[in-house]
Each structure stands twice: as C-alpha cells, then as structure tokens.
Amino acid sequence: MNHPEQRERPTVSSRPIPPRAAFYVLASIVVSFLAASSAPTPLYATYQAEWGFTPITTTAVFGIYAIAVLSGLLVLGKLSDHVGRRPVLITAIAAQAAAMLLFSTAAGVDELLVARIVQGLSTGAALGAVGAAMMDINRARGTMANAFAPGLGTATGSLISGFVVQYVPAPTHTIYLGLLAVFAAQAIAITLIDETVTRAPGALASLVPEIKLPRTVRGPVLAVAPVIFAVWALAGFYGSLGPALVRTLVGSTSAVYGGLGLFVLAIVAATAVLALRKTRTTTVMYTGIAALIAGVTLTLIAVDLGAPVLFFVGTAVAGLGFGSGFQGGIRTVMPLAKPHESSGVLSLLFVVSYLGMGVPSVLAGVLVVHGGGLVRTSEEYGIVVIGLALLALAALLLRDRPHRAPGMIVASGATATATGLQAAEAEQELSRR
C-alpha cells in the first residue's frame, strides 16, 4: 500500500481557493479550535457561582477535555489518510459547532461535561487532519504552523473570552455563538479547497489506536517524557486553577485577569517556537528545561509574596520553557523514528502530553478542596513540575555525557544527522517556493 505522502495530488487548484490561501484557511482552523478549547477558562468562575460546584468539578471538566482530545487523536488521527482531509475536517467542524451550541445552552455541569467531550473528540480528529493537510501543501511551513498555531489559538481564546465575560452581555452565550459563526465560515471555506490526498482502503483499520516504542527511540523518549509531561501539566494548571489563583493574587474578580495567566503562558510559548525554529535541538531542549525551572520558581516566589507582577514575569519565563521544551522534545525523538514508525511514536508523545494536561490538574482540584487550599496546592504543583524538569535534565545529561556507550554515540549521531537533513530539506523547499 502506498504511504499517504506518496498519494499527494499535484498542488494545482481546481477550486476557487488556491493552495497558498488554502494553507491559511487550514491554519485558521487550528487557531479557532484551540481558541474554543480555552474559551471556557475565564467562565469557570461564572459557572461555579451559578451552579455551586467546587474546584474538583472545575478540574474534572478540564481533565475530561484532555482525555477526549487524546481519544480523538488516537482513534481518528489517521482517518484522513484514507477518506481524505476534507471529509474529516468538515465533520470535525460540524461537531465543534455542535459543541458550541451545547455550551451556549448548558444549564448544569452534566451539559458542560458533554460539551467538553464533543469538543475534545472533534479537536483531536481535526488536529490530525489539518496538520497533515498543511504539510501536504508545504511541508516546511506546515511543520512550523503545527507548532505555532496551537499556542496562538490558546492565547487568543483565553484573552478574548475574558474580555467578553467582563464587558459583553450574556457571556456564557456570546462567546460560543461568536465561535459558531467562525466555524460556519470555515466549513464553507473547506468545501472550496482542493483535496490533497486520494482515498485509500483501510479506513476502519486506521481507527484502531497504534502506539509503538521502537528500540531506537526508547532512550530519547524516556529522556524527554518528563519535560513534555511537565510543560503540559503546567498548561493544565493554568487552564483549570490558574484563573482562581490569578484573581486571588490580583485581588480582583475580573474575568480578564482570569484568562490572562493562560494567555501569557501560551503566547510566549508560541513566540518561542518561532524564535527558536533554527536553533540546534539540544540547545532548544536545555533552554526549555532551564526556562521551565526558572519560570516556575519565580511564580512560586510570587505566590508566596503575593506579588502579581512577579507572577506574570514568572509565567512568561515558564511560557518560554513550555514552547521550547515541547518543541525540543519532539525534535529530539522524531528524527530517530523510521517513516513507518512515526505515527505510533508521535501518538505516544501525545499520550504523555495529554496525560500531563489532564491528570495532575484533576488531582490538584482534589487537593484544593481536601488538602491545603488553592495557594498551598499551587506551590506543591509547582514543586512537582520543577522536579520533573530536573529529572529530564538529568536524563539528557546522561545521554550527552562524554563517556557514553558506543550505541549511544550512534544514536546521538543519528539525531544530529537526521535533524540536519530535516533542516536542509526545509530550507530547500522554502527556497523553491
């Protein structure tokens, strides 16, 4: 059977939207889906006041979204290779629109949970298809867009939602209806772009999750898994309990402050992806770990002192750690995976990511209620993140030490060679365009 990349169609447009414009339509879908995922963050305080639930429920709502995204990625992530990008994207957008209707009409926690599940499944399905479609059109730009657009979407969704909650009437309806209009426009646009792959058999078989850890990547995966888990755990914290913590530090009930922490973390992370895109992978990885440790340390000091300005400075530094740590982890592992192993290895990294996003935030919600409260839990959470980053640093230092075994020398050389070839191919493709 031919691989999907061998079945790509020529980039000659037969529809109203040419490939270059289609690329930006696809990138906008990543931004809007991730914006929709962070839109509820500033609204949690409103929901909590109306429905009277505890922080445990808040983190459960957030955690179930992470699990749903993970399920969508693992089950539906490869479907577009067989049925085409456009059918999967149109279906995912329709499901996302349905989730917006569920959010806007939710009258309790049960409806909120259902909306988050539908939203998560559709996001997981869409990210696989839209990411592949962008790389079909332009591999170099598609790779960069896949790393940059999620952070941009998370940041804008959180901030815009905060302003809507604070200044626009009926915020629990307005933000979702606005996103619904965006999704409707994107669905129309998708029907006007060319399909980038032809249909192939095996659609049902592709729905079976396939996670593999080949011998050649076991060491690198074990080395980067702690930092990938840590950066996504930090994102999960800012998306679930972050709004309440920020409002406590600032001494304000403004919803804008509620979304500001996640905005700062995500926008700096997205910027870091762009800024470090040409930097050596090992440098990016060490930068991510150092920034994560420094940023979380600053935020812990800020929480202890009750200093909101220092808290946001620490959040920005942690955002640098998020963007570079995750990017460095992907770039450390994926060049060592053979083409037929890539999807399984990448799926495993996503498993680590979304487990990091969902599980610690739910546990933190339990500790807020039954442990030491919001501030104490935040401090304990930060210490765990720092510990994971230090564990990743130790693992990387062991891999890169001068007296490593011959097998490790080969693996390290393979990483450098593969990364260099990847960069060269990207530059050649960009120069051709």
VENHUZI-V479635 format. One record per residue. N is the residue number from 1. SS is DSSP state (~ for helix, > for strand, _ for the rest). PSI is psi as a letter, one per 30 degrees, with the letter a starting at -180 (none if undefined). BURIAL is 1 if it has 9 or more other ideal C-beta (glycine too) atoms within 8 Angstrom, else 0. Layout:
# VENHUZI-V479635
{{N/SS/PSI/BURIAL} {N/SS/PSI/BURIAL}}
This chain:
# VENHUZI-V479635
{{1/_/k/0} {2/_/k/0} {3/_/l/0} {4/~/e/1} {5/~/f/0} {6/~/f/0} {7/~/g/1} {8/>/k/1} {9/_/l/1} {10/_/k/0} {11/_/h/0} {12/_/j/0} {13/_/k/1} {14/_/g/0} {15/_/l/0} {16/_/f/0} {17/_/j/1} {18/_/l/0} {19/~/e/1} {20/~/e/0} {21/~/e/0} {22/~/e/1} {23/~/e/1} {24/~/e/0} {25/~/e/1} {26/~/e/1} {27/~/e/1} {28/~/f/1} {29/~/e/1} {30/~/e/1} {31/~/e/1} {32/~/e/1} {33/~/e/1} {34/~/e/1} {35/~/e/1} {36/~/e/1} {37/~/e/1} {38/~/f/1} {39/~/e/1} {40/_/f/1} {41/~/e/1} {42/~/f/1} {43/~/f/1} {44/~/e/1} {45/~/e/1} {46/~/e/1} {47/~/e/1} {48/~/e/1} {49/~/e/0} {50/~/e/0} {51/~/f/0} {52/_/h/0} {53/_/l/1} {54/_/l/1} {55/~/f/1} {56/~/e/1} {57/~/e/1} {58/~/e/1} {59/~/f/1} {60/~/e/1} {61/~/e/1} {62/~/e/1} {63/~/e/1} {64/~/f/1} {65/~/e/1} {66/~/e/1} {67/~/e/1} {68/~/e/1} {69/~/e/1} {70/~/e/1} {71/~/e/1} {72/~/e/1} {73/~/e/1} {74/~/e/1} {75/~/e/1} {76/~/f/1} {77/_/e/1} {78/_/g/1} {79/_/e/1} {80/~/f/1} {81/~/f/1} {82/~/e/1} {83/~/f/0} {84/_/l/1} {85/~/e/1} {86/~/e/1} {87/~/e/1} {88/~/e/1} {89/~/e/1} {90/~/e/1} {91/~/e/1} {92/~/e/1} {93/~/e/1} {94/~/e/1} {95/~/e/1} {96/~/e/1} {97/~/e/1} {98/~/e/1} {99/~/e/1} {100/~/e/1} {101/~/e/1} {102/~/e/1} {103/~/e/1} {104/~/f/1} {105/~/g/0} {106/_/k/1} {107/_/g/0} {108/_/l/0} {109/~/e/1} {110/~/e/0} {111/~/e/1} {112/~/e/1} {113/~/e/1} {114/~/e/1} {115/~/e/1} {116/~/e/1} {117/~/e/1} {118/~/e/1} {119/~/e/1} {120/~/e/1} {121/~/e/1} {122/~/e/1} {123/~/e/1} {124/~/e/1} {125/~/e/1} {126/~/e/1} {127/~/e/1} {128/~/e/1} {129/~/e/1} {130/~/e/1} {131/~/e/1} {132/~/e/1} {133/~/e/1} {134/~/e/1} {135/~/f/1} {136/~/e/1} {137/~/e/1} {138/_/j/1} {139/~/e/1} {140/~/e/1} {141/~/e/1} {142/~/e/1} {143/~/e/1} {144/~/e/1} {145/~/e/1} {146/~/f/1} {147/~/e/1} {148/~/e/1} {149/~/e/1} {150/~/e/1} {151/~/e/1} {152/~/e/1} {153/~/e/1} {154/~/e/1} {155/~/e/1} {156/~/e/1} {157/~/e/1} {158/~/e/1} {159/~/e/1} {160/~/e/1} {161/~/e/1} {162/~/e/1} {163/~/e/1} {164/~/e/1} {165/~/e/1} {166/~/e/1} {167/~/f/0} {168/_/k/1} {169/_/l/0} {170/_/h/0} {171/~/e/1} {172/~/f/1} {173/~/e/0} {174/~/e/1} {175/~/e/1} {176/~/e/1} {177/~/e/1} {178/~/e/1} {179/~/e/1} {180/~/e/1} {181/~/e/0} {182/~/e/1} {183/~/e/1} {184/~/e/1} {185/~/e/0} {186/~/e/1} {187/~/e/1} {188/~/e/0} {189/~/e/1} {190/~/e/1} {191/~/f/0} {192/_/g/0} {193/_/l/1} {194/_/k/1} {195/_/k/1} {196/_/f/1} {197/>/l/1} {198/_/l/0} {199/_/k/0} {200/_/l/1} {201/_/l/0} {202/_/g/0} {203/~/e/1} {204/~/e/0} {205/~/e/0} {206/~/f/1} {207/_/f/0} {208/_/j/0} {209/_/k/0} {210/_/j/0} {211/_/j/1} {212/_/k/0} {213/_/i/1} {214/_/l/1} {215/~/e/0} {216/~/f/1} {217/~/g/1} {218/~/e/1} {219/~/e/1} {220/~/e/1} {221/~/e/1} {222/~/e/0} {223/~/e/1} {224/~/f/1} {225/~/e/1} {226/~/e/1} {227/~/e/1} {228/~/e/1} {229/~/e/1} {230/~/e/1} {231/~/e/1} {232/~/f/1} {233/~/e/1} {234/~/e/1} {235/~/e/1} {236/~/e/1} {237/~/e/1} {238/~/f/1} {239/~/f/1} {240/~/d/1} {241/_/f/1} {242/~/e/1} {243/~/e/1} {244/~/e/1} {245/~/e/1} {246/~/e/1} {247/~/e/1} {248/~/e/1} {249/~/e/1} {250/~/f/1} {251/_/h/0} {252/_/k/0} {253/_/g/0} {254/_/k/1} {255/~/f/1} {256/~/e/1} {257/~/e/1} {258/~/e/1} {259/~/f/1} {260/~/e/1} {261/~/e/1} {262/~/e/1} {263/~/e/1} {264/~/e/1} {265/~/e/1} {266/~/e/1} {267/~/e/1} {268/~/e/1} {269/~/e/1} {270/~/e/1} {271/~/e/1} {272/~/e/1} {273/~/e/1} {274/~/e/1} {275/~/e/0} {276/_/g/1} {277/_/f/0} {278/_/g/0} {279/_/k/0} {280/_/k/0} {281/~/e/1} {282/~/e/1} {283/~/e/1} {284/~/e/1} {285/~/e/1} {286/~/e/1} {287/~/e/1} {288/~/e/1} {289/~/e/1} {290/~/e/1} {291/~/e/1} {292/~/e/1} {293/~/e/1} {294/~/e/1} {295/~/e/1} {296/~/e/1} {297/~/e/1} {298/~/e/1} {299/~/e/1} {300/~/e/1} {301/~/e/1} {302/~/e/1} {303/~/e/1} {304/~/e/0} {305/~/f/0} {306/_/h/0} {307/_/j/1} {308/~/e/1} {309/~/e/0} {310/~/e/1} {311/~/e/1} {312/~/e/1} {313/~/e/1} {314/~/e/1} {315/~/e/1} {316/~/e/1} {317/~/e/1} {318/~/e/1} {319/~/e/1} {320/~/e/1} {321/~/e/1} {322/~/e/1} {323/~/e/1} {324/~/e/1} {325/~/e/1} {326/~/e/1} {327/~/e/1} {328/~/e/1} {329/~/e/1} {330/~/e/1} {331/~/f/1} {332/~/e/1} {333/~/e/1} {334/~/e/1} {335/~/f/1} {336/~/f/1} {337/_/k/1} {338/_/l/0} {339/~/e/0} {340/~/f/0} {341/~/f/1} {342/~/e/1} {343/~/e/1} {344/~/e/1} {345/~/e/1} {346/~/e/1} {347/~/e/1} {348/~/e/1} {349/~/e/1} {350/~/e/1} {351/~/e/1} {352/~/e/1} {353/~/e/1} {354/~/f/1} {355/~/e/1} {356/~/e/1} {357/~/e/1} {358/~/e/1} {359/~/e/0} {360/~/e/1} {361/~/e/1} {362/~/e/1} {363/~/e/1} {364/~/e/1} {365/~/e/1} {366/~/e/1} {367/~/e/1} {368/~/e/1} {369/~/e/1} {370/~/g/0} {371/_/b/1} {372/_/g/0} {373/~/a/0} {374/~/e/1} {375/~/e/1} {376/~/e/1} {377/~/e/1} {378/~/e/1} {379/~/e/1} {380/~/e/1} {381/~/e/1} {382/~/e/1} {383/~/e/1} {384/~/e/1} {385/~/e/1} {386/~/e/1} {387/~/e/0} {388/~/e/1} {389/~/e/1} {390/~/e/1} {391/~/e/1} {392/~/e/1} {393/~/e/1} {394/~/e/0} {395/~/e/1} {396/~/e/1} {397/~/e/0} {398/~/e/0} {399/~/e/1} {400/~/g/0} {401/_/l/0} {402/_/e/0} {403/_/h/0} {404/_/l/1} {405/_/l/0} {406/~/e/0} {407/~/e/0} {408/~/e/1} {409/~/e/1} {410/~/e/0} {411/~/e/1} {412/~/e/1} {413/~/e/0} {414/~/e/1} {415/~/e/1} {416/~/e/0} {417/~/e/0} {418/~/e/1} {419/~/e/1} {420/~/e/0} {421/~/e/0} {422/~/e/1} {423/~/e/1} {424/~/e/0} {425/~/e/1} {426/~/e/1} {427/~/e/1} {428/~/e/0} {429/~/e/1} {430/~/e/1} {431/~/e/0} {432/~/f/0} {433/_/none/0}}
